[in-house]
């Protein structure tokens, strides 16, 4: 066993993590192996880790990837006791009264340990461990449902203009699947209730401007072909996909930060694969770093 500088070398260990089954195909259509996924996360880690740091995580695990239609897939909040002791945890009491040991992914070894365990997608709280009641950003999740991507683009720009009026920066990114996210920093008091109420005001105003293509209707049946402007995730215990995280899609697409000039109907979220994202940000700074600064 040798210590590798990067999982790209396909060595058996990295730091405190022993890799297994590196040649296992996780995304058959994309021809992406577990070793490829480890390499992606190792190389994107300098940009990703600041968005994960000190935030309780939920991981979407597929130990066998998308190898079969019935391949095991589950969401993991509680960190098993057999996971290494050097992975930090935070004990949070759930609404049901159950104690949950959430992991904190603060360093590369922890990130790669989870990926080696079959984690593909990481989801974080909107707040950090030391101030759980106080989110530091909100998300406007533009869920296409039966709507069009062009409609989501138009709504995203409407939200941007509403944020601009309040001198708040909006940060767009792909969801990693079909939709768009607009993230905005939250610096005010009032915790989650105030943050969610503010986000809802923005959402309602955007919908009032574009009633034919946008809705805040939670019922799928009642949305029709309108894009759902979802702000209900802005709550304690809920989670969001941070930028640079791979999603469970056939092509292993990534939730990718965008410039506002890129947010057009010509944008194709499917083009942001792990390889494309590594190339895109090879020499670029994180355009969303100011969101969590």
C-alpha positions, -999 to 999 in steps of 0.1 A, spaced: 0 0 0 14 34 -9 2 69 -1 -9 87 -33 -9 124 -39 -41 121 -58 -66 93 -64 -59 98 -101 -28 76 -95 -52 47 -86 -32 39 -55 -48 18 -28 -47 45 -1 -49 82 3 -41 97 38 -63 78 62 -86 63 36 -82 29 21 -98 27 -13 -117 -3 -25 -131 -15 -59 -117 14 -79 -126 -2 -112 -163 -7 -103 -184 11 -129 -206 36 -111 -221 53 -142 -223 29 -171 -235 54 -197 -208 79 -187 -182 51 -183 -173 65 -150 -157 42 -124 -155 46 -86 -118 56 -92 -130 83 -116 -155 96 -90 -128 97 -63 -105 116 -86 -132 141 -94 -139 148 -58 -103 150 -49 -96 175 -76 -127 197 -70 -123 196 -32 -105 230 -28 -137 246 -42 -162 222 -27 -150 219 9 -157 255 19 -194 249 10 -194 217 31 -174 228 60 -192 226 94 -225 219 78 -244 187 88 -246 165 58 -270 140 43 -254 117 17 -271 99 -12 -254 66 -14 -254 41 -43 -227 15 -34 -231 -1 -68 -238 31 -87 -263 30 -115 -251 -5 -126 -287 -19 -124 -322 -5 -123 -327 -20 -88 -292 -12 -75 -293 -2 -38 -298 35 -32 -304 52 2 -302 85 20 -279 85 50 -281 111 78 -269 92 108 -232 84 108 -226 47 116 -205 40 147 -181 19 127 -171 50 106 -137 63 117 -135 84 149 -116 111 131 -148 120 111 -164 148 132 -201 145 141 -228 166 156 -257 151 175 -289 168 165 -323 160 179 -348 154 150 -384 166 150 -394 130 159 -372 131 190 -345 109 176 -309 117 180 -290 118 147 -252 119 144 -246 140 113 -212 140 99 -192 172 91 -171 170 60 -143 195 68 -113 179 51 -103 159 21 -99 126 39 -135 127 52 -148 136 17 -130 107 1 -140 83 28 -177 90 21 -172 87 -17 -154 54 -11 -185 42 8 -206 48 -23 -217 84 -16 -224 103 -48 -243 134 -38 -238 155 -6 -266 176 8 -260 202 34 -278 223 60 -282 260 53 -265 267 86 -233 257 103 -228 235 134 -220 264 158 -251 283 148 -277 257 137 -307 281 141 -292 307 118 -289 300 81 -264 320 61 -280 316 27 -313 308 11 -322 289 -21 -348 295 -48 -352 261 -64 -367 263 -98 -383 229 -103 -393 224 -139 -420 198 -132 -438 199 -166 -425 234 -174 -397 243 -197 -361 252 -190 -366 285 -209 -393 294 -184 -370 286 -155 -344 309 -170 -369 337 -173 -380 332 -137 -343 331 -125 -337 365 -141 -368 379 -125 -356 367 -91 -322 383 -98 -338 417 -105 -359 415 -73 -327 407 -53 -309 435 -70 -335 460 -58 -326 450 -22 -289 451 -30 -286 414 -25 -264 393 -48 -280 362 -64 -258 333 -74 -271 310 -101 -262 274 -106 -276 243 -123 -293 219 -99 -272 191 -114 -304 177 -129 -330 196 -150 -335 227 -130 -318 259 -118 -310 272 -83 -306 308 -73 -288 312 -40 -287 344 -20 -268 352 12 -288 357 44 -272 382 69 -303 393 88 -316 382 122 -346 360 128 -331 326 119 -349 302 96 -384 316 100 -373 350 89 -351 337 61 -379 315 47 -405 343 49 -382 367 30 -375 341 4 -413 334 1 -419 372 -5 -394 372 -33 -409 340 -48 -445 354 -46 -434 386 -63 -417 367 -91 -448 346 -96 -470 377 -97 -448 390 -125 -449 357 -144 -481 339 -135 -483 320 -168 -450 302 -162 -443 303 -125 -461 291 -94 -455 285 -57 -482 258 -57 -468 227 -38 -494 204 -54 -478 188 -85 -513 183 -100 -522 219 -97 -490 233 -112 -498 224 -148 -469 234 -170 -457 261 -147 -422 260 -130 -424 255 -92 -405 282 -73 -396 262 -42 -384 280 -11 -398 255 14 -364 238 19 -352 269 37 -358 253 71 -339 238 99 -332 201 92 -338 205 55 -309 204 30 -297 217 -3 -272 204 -29 -241 226 -28 -222 236 -59 -197 212 -74 -215 181 -62 -222 152 -86 -258 141 -90 -273 106 -95 -279 110 -133 -268 88 -162 -241 112 -172 -230 121 -136 -238 157 -141 -227 183 -116 -245 212 -98 -225 239 -115 -220 276 -107 -229 299 -136 -224 335 -146 -257 354 -152 -247 358 -188 -248 320 -192 -283 318 -178 -301 316 -212 -325 292 -228 -296 279 -248 -279 266 -217 -277 228 -215 -273 215 -179 -264 181 -192 -231 193 -205 -218 199 -170 -203 164 -164 -175 158 -139 -149 160 -167 -164 192 -181 -165 208 -146 -129 200 -138 -118 216 -171 -141 246 -166 -127 254 -131 -91 242 -136 -77 278 -133 -108 297 -123 -118 309 -88 -150 298 -72 -176 322 -84 -198 313 -54 -172 318 -27 -187 352 -18 -220 335 -9 -205 319 22 -177 343 30 
